[in-house]
Every structure is written in C-alpha cells, then in structure tokens.
C-alpha cells in the first residue's frame, strides 16, 4: 500500500505572494500545484497571528515587557 503524504505548508505563502505580486490565495494554489507535481497527496496550510496564540501572561512576553520597561526608565 502506498503511503498517503500530506504536505504541511507554513505561512510563508504570504511572502511568496508579495514577491510575485499576487494574492495569498494565488500563492497557496501555486504551492498546491508544486506539491502535486512531486507526488504529494494532500496539503495542510497553517495561518496564524502570533499575538492570537500566545498569552499575554506567558514568561517570554513578561520578560520582553520588563526589558522594554527597564529601557524606558533611562
């Protein structure tokens, strides 16, 4: 039995769209076409905004805020 291969596409299709002067949807379709050309069976796209998936209370965010605050104190 042949394995079913899923290509995971990152958010870099937005950058591709800017470079080629096309819409993100057109860029995503290009990615799908290229994946199909090499035998990929399916494509999964990721799309997110970092501010939407991280908590304002996470340690990394708090450290960044503290650094910004300490820099503003001078």
Secondary structure, 3 states (H helix, E strand, C coil): CCCCCEEEECCCHHHHHHHHCCCHHHHHHHHHHHHHHCCCCEEEECCCCHHHHCCCCCHHHHHHHHHHHHHHCC
